[in-house]
């Protein structure tokens, strides 16, 4: 019984979400991707 209650309390804790990528980072990665596509 105690184990069931403890597991329930552990599940309540929210999992940390990954931080969204900055627009500048995304833009830079897109530019790199486009340049690599042009080379092929």
ChimeraX commands (.cxc) that place a marker at each C-alpha (Angstrom):
marker #1 position 0.00,0.00,0.00 radius 0.5
marker #1 position 2.76,2.46,0.90 radius 0.5
marker #1 position 4.66,1.68,-2.29 radius 0.5
marker #1 position 1.56,2.40,-4.37 radius 0.5
marker #1 position 1.09,5.79,-2.69 radius 0.5
marker #1 position 4.77,6.67,-3.08 radius 0.5
marker #1 position 4.71,5.81,-6.78 radius 0.5
marker #1 position 1.61,7.97,-7.21 radius 0.5
marker #1 position 3.38,10.94,-5.62 radius 0.5
marker #1 position 6.40,10.47,-7.87 radius 0.5
marker #1 position 4.24,10.55,-10.97 radius 0.5
marker #1 position 2.73,13.90,-9.94 radius 0.5
marker #1 position 6.07,15.68,-10.38 radius 0.5
marker #1 position 6.16,17.33,-13.80 radius 0.5
marker #1 position 9.00,16.27,-16.06 radius 0.5
marker #1 position 11.22,19.13,-17.21 radius 0.5
marker #1 position 10.49,20.04,-20.81 radius 0.5
marker #1 position 13.38,20.75,-23.16 radius 0.5
marker #1 position 13.88,24.44,-23.77 radius 0.5
marker #1 position 12.76,25.58,-27.22 radius 0.5
marker #1 position 15.56,26.46,-29.61 radius 0.5
marker #1 position 16.23,30.16,-30.11 radius 0.5
marker #1 position 15.12,31.53,-33.47 radius 0.5
marker #1 position 18.71,32.61,-34.18 radius 0.5
marker #1 position 19.94,29.05,-33.64 radius 0.5
marker #1 position 17.23,27.65,-35.86 radius 0.5
marker #1 position 18.01,30.16,-38.59 radius 0.5
marker #1 position 21.72,29.36,-38.44 radius 0.5
marker #1 position 21.06,25.63,-38.64 radius 0.5
marker #1 position 18.80,26.16,-41.65 radius 0.5
marker #1 position 21.49,28.17,-43.42 radius 0.5
marker #1 position 24.04,25.42,-42.78 radius 0.5
marker #1 position 21.59,22.80,-44.05 radius 0.5
marker #1 position 20.92,24.78,-47.22 radius 0.5
marker #1 position 24.64,25.24,-47.88 radius 0.5
marker #1 position 25.27,21.53,-47.47 radius 0.5
marker #1 position 22.41,20.75,-49.87 radius 0.5
marker #1 position 23.95,23.07,-52.50 radius 0.5
marker #1 position 27.31,21.27,-52.26 radius 0.5
marker #1 position 25.77,17.90,-53.15 radius 0.5
marker link #1:1,2 radius 0.2
marker link #1:2,3 radius 0.2
marker link #1:3,4 radius 0.2
marker link #1:4,5 radius 0.2
marker link #1:5,6 radius 0.2
marker link #1:6,7 radius 0.2
marker link #1:7,8 radius 0.2
marker link #1:8,9 radius 0.2
marker link #1:9,10 radius 0.2
marker link #1:10,11 radius 0.2
marker link #1:11,12 radius 0.2
marker link #1:12,13 radius 0.2
marker link #1:13,14 radius 0.2
marker link #1:14,15 radius 0.2
marker link #1:15,16 radius 0.2
marker link #1:16,17 radius 0.2
marker link #1:17,18 radius 0.2
marker link #1:18,19 radius 0.2
marker link #1:19,20 radius 0.2
marker link #1:20,21 radius 0.2
marker link #1:21,22 radius 0.2
marker link #1:22,23 radius 0.2
marker link #1:23,24 radius 0.2
marker link #1:24,25 radius 0.2
marker link #1:25,26 radius 0.2
marker link #1:26,27 radius 0.2
marker link #1:27,28 radius 0.2
marker link #1:28,29 radius 0.2
marker link #1:29,30 radius 0.2
marker link #1:30,31 radius 0.2
marker link #1:31,32 radius 0.2
marker link #1:32,33 radius 0.2
marker link #1:33,34 radius 0.2
marker link #1:34,35 radius 0.2
marker link #1:35,36 radius 0.2
marker link #1:36,37 radius 0.2
marker link #1:37,38 radius 0.2
marker link #1:38,39 radius 0.2
marker link #1:39,40 radius 0.2
view
